[in-house]
Amino acid sequence: MSEAITIGIIGGSGLYDMAELTDREERTVTTPFGEPSGPYMLGTLRGKRVAFLARHGAGHKLMPTELNYRANIFGMKTLGVEFILSASAVGSLQERYVPQHLVIPDQFFDRTKGRVSTFFGNGLVAHVAFAHPVCGALGAIAYDACTKARLNSSVSIG
């Protein structure tokens, strides 16, 4: 029996594959929310089993408004993932965050429009707090890794 996959990685623009991923196995997952962005690539990354998904699909075929984030996340959960690292190439209006800097957020505003914003509905009611939407433990691990790698970046956590 192989090691459980508890770490998921969602690649954004520019991260469609992970060259260091070994023992690769492509896995298609069916979800009640429709199709994920593509098949998940299961493999080993530096000794840990991970699940990787290209957010925009193979060849960057999906626009941000076309992403089925519910299917993507549900698929990760189906694979046993407990922690998700998600890379995004975004800009900042703050001069201290320049291109190629890494920022680890601890909070954000979701101003997304034009998509379903919940996993619930159709008879399933839940009230989910959104006060702390980012995993502090995972953020601290990412911060430590950035520090050890001596990245030329502005890293910001809570």
N, C-alpha and C positions, 0 to 999 in steps of 0.2 A: 504494500500500500504506500502510495507517495505521500509526501508531506502536505498538510492542508494549505490551501491558498487563502491567506488572510489579508494580503496586501493587493490592492488594485491600483493601477496607474492609468489615468486617462490622459492621452496625449492631445494637445491642442495644435494650432497652426504651426507647422514645421516639425512636429513630433508625431510621425505616422508609423514609426517602427522603432524598435529598440535593438540596436545591433548587438549589444552584449547579452541579449536573452538567449539562453541555450536550452536544450531539451524541449524544443517548441512543439506545441500541440494546438491546432486551431480548434476552437469550440464554438458552435452556434447555439445560442440560447433563445428559447421561446419565452415571451413574457405576456402577461395579461394587458400590457400597455402598448403592444405592437412590437415592431422590429427595432432592435438596437441599431446603432450606427454601422455595425458590421460584426463580423465574428470576433470573438475574444481570442487573444493569443496567450496561451498558458505557457509558462516556462520558468527557468531558474535564472535569477539575477543576483550575482554575487552571493550565492549560497542560499538564497531565499526563493521560495516558490511565489510567483506573482501572476496576476492576470492583467493583461494590457489591452486597451481599447483605443483605437484612433477615433477621437470625438467626431471628426468631420468625415469619417469613412475613408476607405482606400482611395487615394488620388484626390483627396479634399473635395469630395462631390457634394457634401451637404453644407448649406449656408447655416449660420447661427440660428436663424428662425426656423429651420427645418429639423433641428436636432431633437430627437426624442429622448430627452434627459431621463424621463421616468423609466423607459425601457432600459437605458444604459445603466442606471443605478440598480434597478431591479435585477438585471442580469448579473451584475457584480455580486449582489446579495445571494442570488441563486448559486453562484460558484463558491460561496463561503466567505467572501471578502468582508472584513470588518473595518479596514482603514483604506481610504482612497486618497491618493496623491493626484492632483489634477494640475497639469501645466497649462498656462494660458499666456499668450503673447498679447499684452495690453499696454496702453500708454498711461501716462500720468500727467496731471496738470500741475504737479509740484516739481519744481526745478531740482530738488535733491534726489529725485528718482529719475535717472537718465537711462537711455537704452542700454540693455544688457545688465541692468541691476536686478537683483532678486529681492522680492518683497514677499514675506510670509504674513498674510493678513490674519487678524484675530477677530475682525468684524467687517461688515460691508453693508451697503444699501443695495437691495435688489430692485432695480428699476426696469426689469424686463417686462415687456408688454407683448400681447398677442399669442400667448401660449398658456396652457393649463398650468396652474401654479401649486398643485397639490396632488398627492397620491390618493387622497380620500374623495368621497362623494358617492353618488348612486347607492345611498343607503348606509354607507360606512362613514360615520362621523367621528372626528378626532380633533382635539385642540392641541397643537404642537407649539411649544414656546420657540421663539426665534431670537431670543435675547443673546445667546451665545452659539452662533451657527457653525463655528469652526472649532475643531478638536484642539484644545490647548496642549494636550500631551504630544500629539503628532506635530504641532507647530514647534514645540520645544525641541523635539528630535531633529526636525529640519533645521532649526536655528543652530543647534550644536554641530550638525554636519556641515553647514555653511561656514561656521567659524573654524572648524578643523581643516576645511579645504582652503581656507584663506581667500575666499571669493572677494573679488573687487565689487562689492555690492552693498546696498543699503538694505539690511534685513530688519524688519519691524515686526515684533510680536508684542502682545498685550503688555 
